[in-house]
Amino acid sequence: MLHGYTPPERYLPYLSWTQIAQLPDPANTVIVLPAGATEQHGPHLPCSVDTAICAGVIGHALARLPKHVPAYAMAPITYGKSEEHLHFPGTMTLTGATLLSTVIELGDSVYRSGFKKLLIVNGHGGQPQVMEMAARELRLRYGDFVVIPTSVWKMPSGTAAFTSEKEKKLSMHAGHGETALMLALAPETVHMELAVANFPPEFPSKLLSSDGRPACAWTTRDFGPTGVIGDPCGATPQQGQIILESLSSHWAQAIEEVHQLNWVQRPEATWGRGHQTGHIQNSPLP
């Protein structure tokens, strides 16, 4: 069914419009939007990794949430801004402008439905800036809308206990952490016999990159033909379960904190943005 990893009772699209209209406290109900991507992840992982991880972790987090905390997951965004991987078959990418419009328009719909708290949990490293721009635009439109753009890996994961120093320093894509977590979430899609290690060269300027990661623009094929940027070879299902346990338990706590959150509010008439013109309305700031 459509809810995937999310408990069906926590899946917003399963509610009717009348059920949504009758929710007792929509202003403090947390709506979670998992934002993934469909892009290559080396020969050993499926193209659905980023979507599976953000939707899977959030689904497990919602399953842990106390029943009295109102929170629902939206259907995940399954296509993202994946242009750095477009040289590899299976990568389905949107432009940044299309993704930005998509997130803003979904946010408009969330707010129009009566909700005032939106948590955007991003699973793809190529698009956090888009989520941040969308969140800021939504805040400009609605001064009482709390929109939090963040990463599924923002919470403590325990991944560092299983990885080498080089992996910690340079891994960026299809490495140990993602592979272990996919072995826990969707083991039938992982082919460890095809796993290979591959790292980018360290960036030579310490002033521009203190950790050695690329400071210049790059595409995945700059670093070789496999699509891997890291070392997935030692990943195990047991490690994945530990990572999933850590991420989902911390996300459950974070969702509860967002439910309890009181944040600065401004009148919509003051901070509103004209939807038709795209220009900030001329009204005095407080």
N, C-alpha and C positions, 0 to 999 in steps of 0.2 A: 504493500500500500504506500501511499504518498508520504506518510509521516516518517518513514525510514527509521532512524535511530531515536526519534522523539516519541515520548509517550503520547498516544492518540489524544488523551485528554488535555495535553499541553500544546496541541498543534492548531494554530489559529485558523487555517483554512477549513478545518472540520466543524467549526462553529457556524451556525446560521447567522444571518444579519440580525435577526431578532434576539438571538442569544447574546451577540456582541452588544447590541443596544441596551440590553438589560444587565450587563456586568455592573456590579455594585460600586466599583471604584476605578473607572477606566483611567483617571488621571495618574494613579499610582500603580497601574498595571504595567509590567515591563514587557515590551515587545522586542524580541530578539530576531535580528536579521542576519543569518549566516551568509557571508559573501565569499564564494569560492571561485573556481576557475576550471576550465577543461583544457589541459595542456600536457605536453610530454613530461614524463618523469623518469627518463632513462628506460633501458630495456626491461627492467625488473618490476616496475610499478605501473599501474594504470594511469590513464590521463585524468582520472577523476579525483586524484589525491587531495587537492586543496579543498574541493567541495566535501569530500567524504570526511576529512579531518575536522573542518569547522562544524559541519552539521552533526557529525558523530560525537564530538566532545560536548557540544551544546545539548544534544539530545540526552546524553548521559548525565549532564549537569541538571537538566530539568527533572530527570527521574529522581534525583537526590533531593530536590527542593521540598521543603515542608509544604503540605497541602494548602496551608492558609496563605501562602505567598502567591499572589496572582502574577503569573508570567506565562507567555506563550511564544512559541517559535513560529516565524513565518517560513514559507517554503524558501529554500536557499537560492541565492543567485548562483547559477551553475556555469555561467560564462563571464569571464573577466577580461581585464587588459593584460593580455599575455603575449604582446608583440615580441618580446625578447626570445620567445621560443618558436616563432612562426616558421623557422626553417625545418622544423620537425613535423612529420605527419601526425595528425591527431590533435594538434593544437588548434583550438577554436577561439579566436580572439575578437573582442570588441575594441573599438577605439576608446581612448580616454574620454572623449566628449560623449560618446554614446553611454558608456558606463556611468559617467557623472549624471547625465540626465535621468538614467534609469533609477539610480539611488535617490535622487532628489524627488522624482515623481512618486516613488514608493513611499518616501517619507511624507510627502503631501497626503497620500492616501491614509497612512497611519494616523496622522494628525486629524484629518477630516473624519475619521472613524471615532474620534473622541479620546484617543490615547495621547499622553504627554511625555512618555518615556520610551525612547528607542535606543537599543543597544545594537550597534553594528559590529559584528565579530568577523573580521577578515581572515581568510586562510591563505591568501596569496601574497607573496612578498613584492610583487610588481605593481600593487595598486593601493597601498595605504594612503598615499597623498590624495588620491581620488576620493576615498572615503572621508578624509579630513575636510576636503573642499565641500563635499556634499553636506556634511554635518554643519559647517559654518553657514552655508547658504540657508539651510533649514532654520538655523537659529536666527538669522536675519529676518526670515519670513515670519517666524512665530516666536515671540519673546518669552512664551511660557513652555516651550518645547525643549526638553532635555534630550540631546542627541549625543551619544558617546561612541566615537569611532575607535576601535581598538583591534588587537590581533589575538587570535586564538592561542598563540604562544606567549601571550603577555603574562600568564600565570606561571607560578613555579611548576616545572614539569619533571624534574629529576633526571633529565636527559644527560646532564653533564657527568653523572656517575658512570655512564657506560661508554663515553666517547674519549678519543685521544685528544691531546692538546692541539694537534693540527686540525682535527675535526672541529673543535670548539672555535678555532681561530678563523678558518677559511670555508667551512661548509656553508652552502647557500641553497642547495636544491637537490632533492632526492637522496639525501644523505642518511645518516644513522637514525636520527629522531623520526623523520617522516616514515622511513621504512619500518621501524619497530612499531610505530603507532598503527600503520596499515596492517601489519601482521596481527594486531589485536582487533582492529575494526573490520577488516575484510580480507582475511588470509587467503581466500580462494583467488584473489586478484594479484597476489604477489608471487614472483618467480625468482627466488633467491639464487637459483643456479645461474641466472643471468646477471647478477649484481656485479658491478665493477666500481672501483674507486677512481676518482679523478678530481684533481684540485686545480684551481687557477694559480698562476704565478703570483707571488707576493708583489704588491704594488711598491715600486722603488722609493717613493717619496714618503718619508715618515711624517712630514709636516702635513701632507694632504691625507694620509691614511696611517694612523698610529697602529692599527691592528693588521695591516697588510692586505685588507680587502680592496677590491678595485675602487678607485676614486673617480675613474672616468666611466662614461657610458659604455655598456657592453651588451652583447647578445650571447646567448648560451653557446652557440657554435664557435665563439672566439676561443673557448677553452677545450675544444675537442669534439669528436663526433658522437659521443655516447649520450649527451644531454644530462649527465650526472655532474654535480659540483659538490663533491663530498665523498664520504666512504660509508656505504650502506652495508658492507659485507659482514660485519659482526652483529647485525641486528637480530633480535630473537622475539618471539611472541611474548615471552615472560617479561622482557623489558618493556614491550609495548603496553602490556597490562598495567605495569607500574606507572608509566607515563600517563596513560588514560585515567587511572585512579587519581593521580595528582592533579592533572588539569581539570577534570570534571568536578572534583570536590572543591577546588578553589573557585571555579566558575559558579558553582552553586552558591557559594558564599558571596561572590561578587554580585550576582543577580539579586540576592536578598538585600544587599546593601543599596543597590540601585532602587529597589522597591521602597526602601526607607528614606531615600535621599530627598532632602529639601534643598532646592537650588534657586539661584537668583531668578526672579521673574520680571519681565517688562511687558507693558501692554502691547498687544498686537498692533494697535493703531500707531504706536510710536516706532516700533521696530519692524513693522511690516514691509515687505518688498512687493512691488507691483508685479503680479504674475504675468500680465500681458505685456508690459513694457520692459520688464527686467530691471527697472530703476528703483532705487530706494525712494520711498514716498517722502515728500517734503513735510516733515513734522518735527517740532523741536525735540532735541534730545533732553533727557532728564538732567 
